[in-house]
Amino acid sequence: MTAATADLDCWADLSGSRSPFQWPQWYAAAGWLPRTRLLTAGRAAVPVWLLDRSTGPHYFHDPVELLTGVREEQFLGGDAGLAATLRERTAAARVLLTMSPYGYRGGALAGDAGRGDLAELVARMREHAAGVGASMVVSHYLFDSDDDPWMAALTAAGGVRVLMGADALLDVTWDGLADYWRWLGSSRRSLRRGRNVPDDRRLVWEVREEPGRSPAQRDVADLLHHQVTRFDAASPAPATLLREVTDGYVLPRTLLSVAEPGRPARSAAVVLRRTDTLYAKFFGSREARADYLPLAYPRLISYAISGGFRHIEYGGGSHQAKLMRGARLRPCWGVLFVLDRALRDGLESLARRVSLRKLAYFADLVRTWQVDSLPVHPAFAGVGLQGSSSGGDQ
């Protein structure tokens, strides 16, 4: 059965403890329900959808590009020729994914499921992939503790576990913003000074939790759409999704904005909420250089402290900036099955080498930029750069 006709109450129940990006409301807002299949086994379920690589670029959803793509060139090194060949040979491949659309989450909705349920779910997923002609099955954007049983079931069935990237998570442990600045230390004093900090006295800062938009925020969805289109012109998040999350009637969100007095908001950030965690998702601006850092860090951190939130998920990208401001990195895993025998050996071996190089790269970032008092994730501890992040062998 498709997710459009499935028991959405069951999906909602199983996904309630997961990130909002895996809730059926997110899939609906993204327009993805009609193309999603909800597979179930006992008390476990996983939404899956099929990526047809021949239809155009899908960088942020396409695991093949995360392993072989031109944006990954720093990790390819001597394998660049092989990667180019694999990109060409997989250009028309169909890939079954568990990742939420535009949401960067992709594990099973396990609830209280046991290992038997998860093993059966993996088998059903592979059977479904074969039935729809997929040459690969990939479950990625998986995280330790959240997805350990799912990753164990996938690898027990022969899946190859690799590192796809890293996610920045800020643990909110302070009583106020002044405590946060003291915790960062005097060496980070420049972060709260200089041209990236606008003059608060002439600006109107607004935080809205309730659904709807204030008069000054009426054009925020357009700001977001302009920003995401500039960021990814090939496959940006759809305008309908941006309107849904901005309005806040479907998913719990907080809308932060800044405006000059008497004028519409010139910058805004949309943050999803779940229990003790904030998910910093969309940012839009006409004054990005002036407003992004204050909105994304001091303003958002102050909001988290006042609201009792204990974590802010900043996601991937701009890792140095996030580490400098107190975040820690955790690995973002993927598990892949290559069903096409002609591709299997080359793609699996390349994936393993790229994974090792990414591990070394992120370990080096952590050593260089993470606040010293924070623990290093075990995956990044004791891993040296040793030339591997620039493509050398390891």
Disulfide bonds with the S-S distance in Angstrom:
none
